[in-house]
Amino acid sequence: MRFRRLLVPLTVLAVGLPLASATADVSNARYYSNQTTYGNPASTKIVAPPAGYDMFFLETVGRHGSRAMTNSKAEKRALAVWSKASRKGKLTTRGKRFDNDLRAFQKAERKLGYGRLSSIGKDEWRGIGRRTASLYGDFFAGVQGAGDTVAMTTSPVYRTKQSAHYMQVSLDKAFPKLRHAKRVTDKQLLIEDGASKKGRAAIARVERRSSVRKAAKQVLLRLYRPSYVSTIKDPVDAALDVYLLYCIGAGMSHDTNVTFRDYVPLAAAKKLAEVKDAQNFYRYGPGVAGERSSFKQADPVLDDFFSRLDRRIDGGRTAAVFRHSHGEVTMPFAALTKLPRSQQQARSTFTYGSNQWRGYVAGRMAGNVEWAAYRNASGSVLVTVRYNEQPVKLGGSCQASEAGNGYFYRVSQLKKCLR
């Protein structure tokens, strides 16, 4: 069945968009790296298809929403450093507050459950579901009327199941008679560290930079006296533990008043974000020039995108597939599919000055990649891509169709340039 395309004033854009739109206007002002919250805008944009093409399939992969810390290991390490300083009388005035802040933060985490969605995280996926239903209203109305199904796939980890639930809540609110396939757990939506030997060496070089050690010292001096800071065996790791609390705090701000901002100067946050981005860049992002190890584990996810699309083209009744996963999936998938600001490999060691890759774009909380497929009366199919709900053009050798303002691709071209 074909469906009329939805034309939504003010939110549907049929002209070219700058590649910078991949950021979806999310602020990087506080340098939260891949823990940056997604935001919850009232609306987002799509590119209208060429005349005569109607939407018939939609599929995505996305990271779970904002959450509590996955476990208490970093908190325990930070508290151990603090406790030793306390016993030695080496705390600053500000540092004396740290344990109370940390314990208050942990109380909020325990209420949610470690690794589970925060209030913001739930709202992020409710919002994505609401906007998806609104932008593609005619499509979902047709799916509902035809009795076709919508599929939700998750990793085995509970926070991805929560994300799927809150997205489905919004879809069902708009279309209460949607048919949902039985939810599937897919272990391929869990991806391990893919850093190569060269990648690991590059990470080590970043962590050893004098500018990084200076930033780490800036953080630690907020809590401890200089004589104690000089005794900390690995000051960069100690500072990164505090920085992680600061980053996670952004997504916990509706559940606790503790932000840890007082312990992380903005200049230090920027430099530590660069460290975190370098780690993720080599482990899950574009990685070392000429290598695939950092993103090749996303190959099965891309294969599934094509398989599901082919099945729908051949008459399958699954009209939409929403995959809920992790940053360790969205980052390599973005690199693999040549998304803007997410595909450039490194010939020299990663720096912000030499590479546009940023965790707040490629790996942020609830970040997502969407393919929408359209078909005309003769059966010709075009696919358009959105990255964090913003229309984008693919890089590399991907050539857009002659129709669609450069934002639509034939399936054969996608298979040629992405595989």
FENURTA-V153150 format. One record per residue. N is the residue number from 1. PSI is psi in whole degrees, -180 to 180 (none if undefined). D_CENTER is the distance of its C-alpha to the mean C-alpha in Angstrom with 1 decimal. Layout:
BEGIN
n: <N | N>
psi: <PSI | PSI>
d_center: <D_CENTER | D_CENTER>
END
This chain:
BEGIN
n: <1 | 2 | 3 | 4 | 5 | 6 | 7 | 8 | 9 | 10 | 11 | 12 | 13 | 14 | 15 | 16 | 17 | 18 | 19 | 20 | 21 | 22 | 23 | 24 | 25 | 26 | 27 | 28 | 29 | 30 | 31 | 32 | 33 | 34 | 35 | 36 | 37 | 38 | 39 | 40 | 41 | 42 | 43 | 44 | 45 | 46 | 47 | 48 | 49 | 50 | 51 | 52 | 53 | 54 | 55 | 56 | 57 | 58 | 59 | 60 | 61 | 62 | 63 | 64 | 65 | 66 | 67 | 68 | 69 | 70 | 71 | 72 | 73 | 74 | 75 | 76 | 77 | 78 | 79 | 80 | 81 | 82 | 83 | 84 | 85 | 86 | 87 | 88 | 89 | 90 | 91 | 92 | 93 | 94 | 95 | 96 | 97 | 98 | 99 | 100 | 101 | 102 | 103 | 104 | 105 | 106 | 107 | 108 | 109 | 110 | 111 | 112 | 113 | 114 | 115 | 116 | 117 | 118 | 119 | 120 | 121 | 122 | 123 | 124 | 125 | 126 | 127 | 128 | 129 | 130 | 131 | 132 | 133 | 134 | 135 | 136 | 137 | 138 | 139 | 140 | 141 | 142 | 143 | 144 | 145 | 146 | 147 | 148 | 149 | 150 | 151 | 152 | 153 | 154 | 155 | 156 | 157 | 158 | 159 | 160 | 161 | 162 | 163 | 164 | 165 | 166 | 167 | 168 | 169 | 170 | 171 | 172 | 173 | 174 | 175 | 176 | 177 | 178 | 179 | 180 | 181 | 182 | 183 | 184 | 185 | 186 | 187 | 188 | 189 | 190 | 191 | 192 | 193 | 194 | 195 | 196 | 197 | 198 | 199 | 200 | 201 | 202 | 203 | 204 | 205 | 206 | 207 | 208 | 209 | 210 | 211 | 212 | 213 | 214 | 215 | 216 | 217 | 218 | 219 | 220 | 221 | 222 | 223 | 224 | 225 | 226 | 227 | 228 | 229 | 230 | 231 | 232 | 233 | 234 | 235 | 236 | 237 | 238 | 239 | 240 | 241 | 242 | 243 | 244 | 245 | 246 | 247 | 248 | 249 | 250 | 251 | 252 | 253 | 254 | 255 | 256 | 257 | 258 | 259 | 260 | 261 | 262 | 263 | 264 | 265 | 266 | 267 | 268 | 269 | 270 | 271 | 272 | 273 | 274 | 275 | 276 | 277 | 278 | 279 | 280 | 281 | 282 | 283 | 284 | 285 | 286 | 287 | 288 | 289 | 290 | 291 | 292 | 293 | 294 | 295 | 296 | 297 | 298 | 299 | 300 | 301 | 302 | 303 | 304 | 305 | 306 | 307 | 308 | 309 | 310 | 311 | 312 | 313 | 314 | 315 | 316 | 317 | 318 | 319 | 320 | 321 | 322 | 323 | 324 | 325 | 326 | 327 | 328 | 329 | 330 | 331 | 332 | 333 | 334 | 335 | 336 | 337 | 338 | 339 | 340 | 341 | 342 | 343 | 344 | 345 | 346 | 347 | 348 | 349 | 350 | 351 | 352 | 353 | 354 | 355 | 356 | 357 | 358 | 359 | 360 | 361 | 362 | 363 | 364 | 365 | 366 | 367 | 368 | 369 | 370 | 371 | 372 | 373 | 374 | 375 | 376 | 377 | 378 | 379 | 380 | 381 | 382 | 383 | 384 | 385 | 386 | 387 | 388 | 389 | 390 | 391 | 392 | 393 | 394 | 395 | 396 | 397 | 398 | 399 | 400 | 401 | 402 | 403 | 404 | 405 | 406 | 407 | 408 | 409 | 410 | 411 | 412 | 413 | 414 | 415 | 416 | 417 | 418 | 419>
psi: <141 | 151 | 146 | 141 | 148 | 129 | 107 | 112 | 142 | -23 | -15 | 124 | 126 | 17 | 172 | 147 | 146 | 148 | -24 | -14 | -10 | -19 | -14 | 31 | 21 | 135 | 139 | 22 | -25 | 5 | 61 | 2 | -137 | 2 | 7 | 135 | 154 | -36 | 170 | 67 | 158 | -35 | 164 | -174 | 150 | 164 | 126 | 139 | 165 | 157 | 136 | -5 | 133 | 144 | 136 | -6 | 145 | 134 | 150 | 164 | 136 | 158 | 150 | 165 | 179 | 149 | 172 | 172 | 146 | -30 | 180 | 11 | -49 | -37 | -42 | -40 | -44 | -40 | -33 | -42 | -43 | -45 | -40 | -42 | -38 | -44 | -32 | -1 | 35 | 20 | 145 | 172 | -43 | -41 | -27 | -19 | -13 | -44 | -38 | -41 | -44 | -42 | -36 | -39 | -43 | -34 | -43 | -38 | -43 | -33 | -40 | -40 | 129 | 134 | -2 | 161 | 140 | 176 | -40 | -43 | -40 | -43 | -34 | -46 | -27 | -44 | -43 | -42 | -43 | -46 | -37 | -44 | -38 | -48 | -37 | 40 | -45 | -37 | -50 | -33 | -40 | -40 | -45 | -44 | -34 | -14 | 18 | 168 | 159 | 132 | 136 | 125 | 139 | 166 | 176 | -8 | 136 | -36 | -26 | -33 | -38 | -45 | -44 | -42 | -48 | -30 | -44 | -36 | -45 | -40 | -44 | -29 | -39 | -35 | 80 | -14 | 14 | 138 | 128 | 130 | 158 | 131 | 137 | 139 | 126 | 113 | -17 | -8 | 14 | 121 | 136 | 165 | 124 | 18 | 136 | 178 | -43 | -38 | -44 | -37 | -38 | -41 | -45 | -38 | -40 | -45 | -24 | -3 | 142 | -34 | -32 | -44 | -36 | -44 | -41 | -42 | -38 | -41 | -50 | -33 | -16 | -29 | -33 | 156 | 151 | -38 | -29 | -41 | -38 | -16 | -10 | 124 | -46 | 86 | -31 | -47 | -40 | -41 | -37 | -32 | -42 | -41 | -39 | -42 | -43 | -44 | -47 | -32 | -31 | -40 | -4 | 7 | -15 | -4 | -15 | 153 | -6 | 124 | -20 | 10 | -31 | -16 | -8 | 98 | 147 | -40 | -38 | -38 | -41 | -44 | -38 | -31 | -37 | -38 | -49 | -41 | -39 | -43 | -49 | -35 | -45 | -22 | -36 | -8 | -153 | -35 | -157 | 136 | 131 | -3 | 158 | -3 | -32 | -21 | -2 | -22 | -9 | -3 | -46 | -31 | -45 | -41 | -40 | -36 | -50 | -40 | -46 | -40 | -46 | -41 | -40 | -41 | -37 | 6 | 9 | 154 | 1 | 112 | -18 | 142 | 122 | 114 | 127 | 120 | -136 | 166 | -29 | -8 | -46 | -34 | -52 | -33 | -39 | -41 | -44 | -37 | 13 | 45 | 149 | 141 | 14 | 9 | -12 | 119 | 168 | 124 | -28 | 174 | 136 | 133 | 160 | -32 | -25 | -9 | 136 | -9 | 131 | 138 | -30 | -16 | -55 | -26 | 11 | 163 | 132 | 9 | 149 | 158 | 133 | 134 | 128 | 129 | 136 | 150 | 145 | -177 | -26 | -1 | 4 | 135 | 136 | 143 | 136 | 151 | 137 | 144 | 116 | 43 | 24 | 133 | 137 | 159 | 141 | 150 | -161 | -139 | 8 | 118 | 125 | 159 | 158 | -18 | 144 | 26 | 27 | 6 | 3 | 140 | 141 | 147 | -40 | -37 | -40 | -43 | -34 | -42 | -19 | -19 | none>
d_center: <32.7 | 31.5 | 30.1 | 30.7 | 27.8 | 26.8 | 27.6 | 26.2 | 27.8 | 25.8 | 22.4 | 23.3 | 23.5 | 25.7 | 25.9 | 23.9 | 20.9 | 20.0 | 17.2 | 16.0 | 15.0 | 11.6 | 10.9 | 11.9 | 14.2 | 12.0 | 14.2 | 13.8 | 17.3 | 16.9 | 14.8 | 12.3 | 10.3 | 6.9 | 8.4 | 8.6 | 9.1 | 8.0 | 11.7 | 14.1 | 16.1 | 19.3 | 18.6 | 16.7 | 18.3 | 19.3 | 21.9 | 25.1 | 26.3 | 29.6 | 32.7 | 33.5 | 30.1 | 28.8 | 25.4 | 25.8 | 22.4 | 18.8 | 15.9 | 12.2 | 9.5 | 6.5 | 4.9 | 7.8 | 8.6 | 9.9 | 12.6 | 15.6 | 15.9 | 15.8 | 19.5 | 22.1 | 22.7 | 21.5 | 23.3 | 26.4 | 26.4 | 26.1 | 28.8 | 31.0 | 31.0 | 31.8 | 34.5 | 36.3 | 36.4 | 37.7 | 40.5 | 41.5 | 41.5 | 38.9 | 36.5 | 36.2 | 36.7 | 33.0 | 32.4 | 34.7 | 32.3 | 29.3 | 30.4 | 30.9 | 27.5 | 25.9 | 28.0 | 27.3 | 23.5 | 24.1 | 26.2 | 23.4 | 21.1 | 24.0 | 24.5 | 21.0 | 21.0 | 19.1 | 15.6 | 15.9 | 14.2 | 15.6 | 17.3 | 14.5 | 12.0 | 14.7 | 15.1 | 11.6 | 12.1 | 15.7 | 15.0 | 12.9 | 15.8 | 18.4 | 17.3 | 17.0 | 20.5 | 21.9 | 20.9 | 22.0 | 24.9 | 27.6 | 25.6 | 25.0 | 28.5 | 29.7 | 27.7 | 29.2 | 32.6 | 32.6 | 31.5 | 28.7 | 25.9 | 22.2 | 20.4 | 17.6 | 16.4 | 14.8 | 14.7 | 17.7 | 15.8 | 16.8 | 13.7 | 12.4 | 15.9 | 15.7 | 12.7 | 14.7 | 17.7 | 16.7 | 15.5 | 18.9 | 20.8 | 20.0 | 20.8 | 23.9 | 25.0 | 25.2 | 26.5 | 28.2 | 29.8 | 26.8 | 27.3 | 24.6 | 24.9 | 24.9 | 21.5 | 20.8 | 19.3 | 18.2 | 18.2 | 16.7 | 13.3 | 13.9 | 13.8 | 15.9 | 16.1 | 17.4 | 18.8 | 22.3 | 25.4 | 24.9 | 21.3 | 22.3 | 25.2 | 23.1 | 20.9 | 24.3 | 25.6 | 22.8 | 23.4 | 27.1 | 27.0 | 29.5 | 27.2 | 24.7 | 27.7 | 28.8 | 25.6 | 25.7 | 29.3 | 28.5 | 26.3 | 28.9 | 31.8 | 30.4 | 31.1 | 33.9 | 37.1 | 37.3 | 39.7 | 37.2 | 34.2 | 36.3 | 36.7 | 33.1 | 32.7 | 29.1 | 28.3 | 24.9 | 23.7 | 25.3 | 23.7 | 20.2 | 20.8 | 21.6 | 18.7 | 16.3 | 18.2 | 18.0 | 14.2 | 13.9 | 16.8 | 14.9 | 13.2 | 16.7 | 18.7 | 20.0 | 21.2 | 22.9 | 24.4 | 23.6 | 21.1 | 22.4 | 22.5 | 26.1 | 25.6 | 23.1 | 24.6 | 22.4 | 23.7 | 22.9 | 19.4 | 18.8 | 20.4 | 18.7 | 15.2 | 16.6 | 17.6 | 14.3 | 12.7 | 15.7 | 15.3 | 11.9 | 13.2 | 16.1 | 14.8 | 11.8 | 11.8 | 14.9 | 17.2 | 20.9 | 22.7 | 24.4 | 22.5 | 20.0 | 19.6 | 16.1 | 14.6 | 17.6 | 16.4 | 14.1 | 17.5 | 18.2 | 15.1 | 16.4 | 19.8 | 19.0 | 17.7 | 21.1 | 23.1 | 22.0 | 22.7 | 26.0 | 27.0 | 26.5 | 28.4 | 31.2 | 31.6 | 29.2 | 28.8 | 25.0 | 23.8 | 20.1 | 17.6 | 14.4 | 12.6 | 10.6 | 9.2 | 7.2 | 5.1 | 8.6 | 8.5 | 5.7 | 7.0 | 10.5 | 10.4 | 9.5 | 12.4 | 14.5 | 14.5 | 15.3 | 12.9 | 14.0 | 13.2 | 11.4 | 14.6 | 17.3 | 18.8 | 20.8 | 24.6 | 25.1 | 23.2 | 19.9 | 20.3 | 18.8 | 22.0 | 21.9 | 18.4 | 15.9 | 12.8 | 10.7 | 7.9 | 7.5 | 7.0 | 5.6 | 3.4 | 3.5 | 4.7 | 5.2 | 3.2 | 6.0 | 8.9 | 12.4 | 15.9 | 18.9 | 22.3 | 25.6 | 29.1 | 32.6 | 36.0 | 36.7 | 33.6 | 31.8 | 28.0 | 25.4 | 21.6 | 19.3 | 15.6 | 13.1 | 9.8 | 8.0 | 11.6 | 13.5 | 16.0 | 15.8 | 18.4 | 17.8 | 19.2 | 21.5 | 24.3 | 22.8 | 25.5 | 25.1 | 27.8 | 30.8 | 29.9 | 27.0 | 26.8 | 24.8 | 21.8 | 23.2 | 23.6 | 26.1 | 24.9 | 27.3 | 25.9 | 22.3 | 23.8 | 25.8 | 23.2 | 20.1 | 22.2>
END
